[in-house]
Amino acid sequence: MSQQTVAPQAQVPAAKKRLALRRRQKAANHGGGKTLRGRRLVVRYIVLVVVLFLLLGPLIVPLLAAFKAPGEPVFGQGATILPQQWSLAAFYDLFERTHIVGSIANSLIVCTLAVCSHTVLASLGGYMLSRRGWRGRSIAYAIVLSAMIFPFESLMLSLFNIVASVNLYGSLLGVWLPGMLGPFHVLLMRAAFMGIPDEIEDAAFIDGAGEARRFWKIFLPQVRGALTVVGLTSFIFAWSDFLWPLLILPDPENQTMMLALTTLKSSVQGVTYQQVLAGAIVALIPILVIFFFTQKYFFRGIEDGGLKF
């Protein structure tokens, strides 16, 4: 096994060196190419800045109102884009006068359950669908693929009756259970596993590695990028879900973050728009932090798993 796996890995640095040498030779043959590349680089940065402004401008501009001082107009006459006086009073009142901390904890519980179930079940299901030689694989793949046809709204009432019949209405488990696994993640993991060469599995099989050992020691380390995509997207879906928790969680004490944001503007405590926008910023922070630390594996997983989807 070691000779078969190490040899291809040893050829990778040599190929990179040859590619870098060819690039240097082309740069030397074209003397004016450096200036041209510099101009193209400037144009690219200008285009990226414009696209970034168009994409994030409508999001950032309203959120700046969360940093306005109490009494400063958010919109209408006298309102400005930038706060006239920067203040964190909206964030202070948000955590002091509302149940936002409990809502964040409830959302984190649901997200943790969703990430764990999606990564475990999607990796197992994707591995089984990617293995050749067993009957019914095509039928199982067609069933999983057909599950993406039906929108959630068409199954919502049936799922509600099922959750209510098992006495999970009003609980966080009732929010997590219908979305514990998604067909998209199973197909994504299947595509990632199919991208692994068969020679690696054959070498492990000859060395005497069993099915569980091959899955844990060989296949899973090769699809860390796809697992990151599954974990990150499942977290985002569970964190931003609104419709299903709205049906299942009538008790304000068990509300998730998204439900808490919608009830802020109609609260009897007199919550202002600055506090609503402050809550939106608080809801956005976990997604940005997680994506910042996992973006390298995220794009690698999209590249590895998306080609054979």
C-alpha positions in Angstrom: 0.0 0.0 0.0 2.8 2.4 0.9 4.6 2.0 -2.4 1.4 2.6 -4.4 0.3 5.7 -2.5 3.6 7.4 -2.0 4.7 7.3 -5.6 1.9 9.5 -6.9 2.5 11.9 -4.1 6.2 12.2 -4.9 5.4 13.2 -8.4 3.3 16.2 -7.4 6.2 18.5 -6.3 8.2 17.7 -9.5 5.2 18.6 -11.6 4.8 21.9 -9.8 8.4 22.7 -10.3 8.1 22.0 -14.1 5.0 24.2 -14.3 6.7 27.0 -12.4 9.8 26.7 -14.7 7.6 27.0 -17.8 5.9 30.1 -16.4 9.2 31.8 -15.8 10.4 31.0 -19.3 7.3 32.5 -20.8 7.7 35.6 -18.7 11.3 35.9 -19.8 10.4 35.6 -23.5 7.7 38.3 -23.2 9.4 41.4 -21.8 6.4 43.7 -21.8 4.1 41.1 -20.2 4.8 42.3 -16.7 3.3 45.8 -17.3 0.3 44.2 -19.0 -0.3 41.9 -16.1 0.0 44.8 -13.7 -2.8 46.7 -15.6 -5.0 43.7 -15.6 -4.4 43.2 -11.9 -5.6 46.8 -11.3 -8.6 46.3 -13.4 -9.5 43.1 -11.6 -9.3 44.8 -8.2 -11.5 47.7 -9.4 -14.1 45.3 -10.7 -13.9 43.3 -7.5 -14.4 46.4 -5.4 -17.4 47.5 -7.5 -19.0 44.0 -7.2 -18.3 43.9 -3.5 -20.0 47.3 -3.0 -23.0 46.2 -5.1 -23.3 42.9 -3.1 -22.6 44.1 0.4 -23.8 47.8 0.1 -27.6 47.0 0.6 -26.6 44.8 3.6 -24.1 47.0 5.4 -25.9 50.4 5.0 -29.0 49.4 6.9 -26.9 47.6 9.6 -25.0 50.8 10.3 -28.2 52.2 11.9 -27.6 49.8 14.8 -24.7 52.0 15.9 -26.8 55.1 16.0 -27.4 56.8 19.3 -30.9 56.6 20.9 -33.3 59.1 19.4 -31.3 59.5 16.2 -33.6 58.9 13.2 -33.1 55.6 11.4 -34.9 56.5 8.2 -37.0 59.4 6.9 -36.3 63.1 7.4 -33.0 63.8 9.1 -31.7 60.3 8.7 -28.1 59.8 7.5 -26.3 56.7 6.2 -23.5 56.9 8.8 -24.4 57.5 12.4 -24.0 61.0 13.5 -23.0 59.7 16.9 -21.6 56.2 17.2 -23.1 54.3 20.1 -23.5 50.7 21.4 -26.6 51.5 23.4 -28.8 49.3 21.0 -26.7 46.2 21.7 -26.8 46.9 25.5 -30.5 47.3 25.5 -30.9 44.2 23.3 -29.2 41.9 25.8 -30.7 43.6 28.9 -34.3 44.0 27.9 -35.0 41.0 25.7 -34.5 37.2 25.8 -32.0 37.2 23.0 -29.4 35.2 25.0 -31.8 32.3 25.5 -32.8 32.4 21.8 -29.1 32.3 20.8 -28.6 29.3 23.0 -31.7 27.5 21.5 -30.4 28.2 18.0 -26.9 26.8 18.9 -28.5 23.6 20.3 -30.4 23.1 17.1 -27.4 23.9 14.9 -25.1 21.6 16.9 -27.6 18.7 16.5 -28.0 19.5 12.7 -24.2 19.7 12.1 -23.6 16.4 13.9 -26.4 14.5 12.2 -25.7 15.9 8.7 -22.0 15.2 8.8 -22.4 11.6 10.2 -25.4 10.5 8.2 -24.4 12.2 4.9 -20.9 10.7 5.1 -22.3 7.2 5.7 -25.0 7.6 3.0 -22.6 9.1 0.5 -20.0 6.4 1.1 -22.6 3.6 0.6 -23.9 5.2 -2.6 -20.4 5.6 -4.0 -19.4 2.0 -3.6 -19.8 -0.2 -6.6 -20.8 -3.9 -6.7 -24.0 -4.1 -4.6 -27.5 -4.4 -6.0 -30.0 -1.6 -5.6 -27.4 1.2 -5.6 -29.0 2.9 -8.7 -32.5 2.6 -7.1 -31.3 4.1 -3.9 -29.5 6.9 -5.7 -32.7 7.7 -7.7 -34.7 7.8 -4.5 -32.3 10.2 -2.8 -32.2 12.3 -6.0 -36.0 12.4 -6.2 -36.2 13.7 -2.7 -34.8 17.0 -3.9 -37.8 17.5 -6.2 -40.4 18.1 -3.5 -40.2 21.5 -1.7 -40.4 21.6 2.0 -43.7 23.5 1.9 -45.4 20.5 0.3 -44.4 18.3 3.2 -44.7 20.7 6.0 -48.2 19.8 7.2 -47.4 16.0 7.1 -44.2 16.6 9.1 -46.1 18.8 11.6 -48.6 16.0 12.2 -45.8 13.5 12.7 -43.9 15.7 15.1 -47.0 16.4 17.1 -47.9 12.7 17.2 -44.6 11.8 18.9 -45.1 14.6 21.5 -42.2 16.8 20.2 -44.4 19.8 19.5 -42.9 22.8 21.3 -39.5 21.2 21.7 -36.1 21.8 20.1 -36.0 18.2 19.0 -39.1 18.8 17.0 -37.3 21.5 15.1 -34.2 19.4 14.5 -35.8 16.0 13.6 -37.3 16.8 10.2 -34.1 18.4 9.0 -31.6 15.9 10.5 -30.4 15.0 7.0 -30.8 16.5 3.6 -30.5 14.7 0.2 -28.2 17.4 -1.2 -25.6 16.6 1.4 -25.8 12.9 0.7 -25.3 13.5 -3.0 -22.4 15.9 -2.3 -20.6 13.3 -0.2 -21.3 10.7 -2.8 -19.6 12.8 -5.4 -16.7 13.5 -3.1 -16.2 9.7 -2.4 -16.4 8.9 -6.0 -13.5 11.2 -6.7 -11.1 9.0 -4.7 -9.2 6.6 -7.1 -10.2 2.9 -6.9 -6.5 2.0 -6.7 -6.3 3.4 -3.1 -9.2 1.2 -1.9 -7.8 -1.8 -3.8 -4.4 -1.4 -2.1 -6.1 -1.1 1.3 -8.2 -4.2 0.6 -5.1 -6.2 -0.3 -3.4 -5.1 2.9 -6.3 -6.6 4.9 -8.2 -3.4 5.9 -11.8 -4.0 6.6 -14.8 -1.9 5.4 -14.9 0.2 8.6 -11.2 0.8 8.6 -11.1 1.8 5.0 -13.9 4.2 5.6 -12.4 5.8 8.7 -8.7 5.7 7.8 -8.7 6.2 4.1 -11.9 7.7 2.7 -12.8 10.3 5.4 -9.4 12.0 5.4 -9.7 12.5 1.7 -13.0 14.3 1.8 -12.4 16.8 4.6 -13.3 19.6 2.3 -16.7 18.1 1.5 -17.4 17.5 5.1 -16.6 21.1 5.8 -19.2 22.1 3.2 -21.8 19.8 4.7 -21.1 21.1 8.2 -21.1 24.8 7.3 -24.2 24.7 5.1 -26.2 22.6 7.6 -25.3 25.2 10.3 -26.4 28.1 8.1 -29.7 26.3 7.2 -30.5 25.5 10.8 -29.4 29.0 12.1 -31.5 30.9 9.5 -34.5 28.6 9.5 -37.7 30.5 10.3 -40.8 28.9 8.9 -40.5 25.5 10.6 -39.5 26.8 14.1 -42.5 29.2 13.8 -44.8 26.3 13.5 -43.2 24.1 16.2 -42.2 26.6 18.9 -45.2 28.5 20.3 -43.5 29.2 23.6 -41.4 32.4 23.6 -38.9 30.7 26.0 -38.0 28.1 23.4 -37.8 30.4 20.4 -34.8 30.4 18.1 -32.8 33.4 17.1 -34.8 34.1 13.9 -38.1 34.0 15.7 -36.7 36.3 18.4 -35.7 38.9 15.7 -39.2 39.0 14.2 -40.8 39.5 17.6 -38.5 42.4 18.6 -40.3 45.0 16.5 -43.7 44.2 18.0 -42.5 43.8 21.6 -44.5 45.5 24.3 -41.3 46.6 25.9 -40.9 49.3 23.2 -37.9 47.9 21.2 -36.5 50.4 18.7 -35.3 49.7 15.2 -31.8 50.1 16.3 -32.2 47.1 18.5 -33.8 45.1 15.7 -30.8 45.8 13.5 -28.4 45.1 16.4 -30.1 41.7 16.6 -29.5 41.2 12.9 -25.8 41.9 13.4 -25.6 39.5 16.3 -27.3 36.8 14.1 -24.8 37.4 11.4 -21.6 37.2 13.5 -21.6 33.4 14.0 -21.9 32.7 10.3 -19.1 35.1 9.4 -16.8 33.7 12.1 -17.4 30.1 11.1 -17.0 30.8 7.4 -13.8 32.8 8.0 -12.1 29.8 9.7 -13.4 27.2 7.3 -13.3 29.0 3.9 -10.2 27.2 2.7 -11.8 23.8 3.2 -15.2 25.0 2.0 -14.0 26.0 -1.5 -11.8 22.9 -1.7 -14.9 20.8 -0.9 -17.0 22.6 -3.6 -14.2 21.9 -6.1 -13.8 18.3 -5.2 -17.4 17.3 -4.8 -19.1 19.5 -7.4 -17.4 18.0 -10.5 -19.0 14.6 -10.2 -22.3 15.7 -8.7 
